[in-house]
Amino acid sequence: MFTVEQIKAAHSKVKSGADFPAYIKEIKSLGVTHYEAYVADGHIDYHGGNDYTAKVPAKYDSFVITDTVKSEEFKAALIAHQQGKTDFLTFIKMCAAVGIEKWAICMNKMTCTYYDKKGNEILVEEIPQ
């Protein structure tokens, strides 16, 4: 199974949202089936077959996630990030400010779903292949 070190090595190649599809392809090849990334502190839970989980600890000091979701503002900032106009930390700060608590990646469906603090789906995107 994959290790936290392998995940970190793959993630180190991501400089902007434009690099995300290649990252997904690489970790999928390692055996990752899905994962959840938490905006508040950056910890990520990666899952594989046979109930395997690799946990990447918090990456930064915690951000407060606002209670009010600003979905249109989020969508605009997400597009900018995917075009490589913002770095990851800028994207995370924006997510917190507009009420995004986490996102979940499903490798089988090749989707990325963004959630608010109540667990509501805010946006579901297909990941380019």
Number of C-alpha atoms within 10 A of each C-alpha: 12 18 16 15 11 13 19 12 13 17 17 10 12 16 13 18 20 17 15 18 15 16 19 22 17 16 21 18 11 16 17 26 19 23 20 20 18 19 26 21 16 19 17 20 16 24 20 17 11 7 6 13 18 18 15 17 12 14 11 12 8 12 15 13 21 16 15 12 20 15 16 10 13 21 15 10 19 18 14 17 18 17 13 16 15 18 15 14 13 12 21 19 16 18 28 23 20 21 23 32 25 24 20 19 23 19 18 10 11 18 16 19 17 21 20 23 15 10 11 12 14 17 15 14 11 12 16 11 8
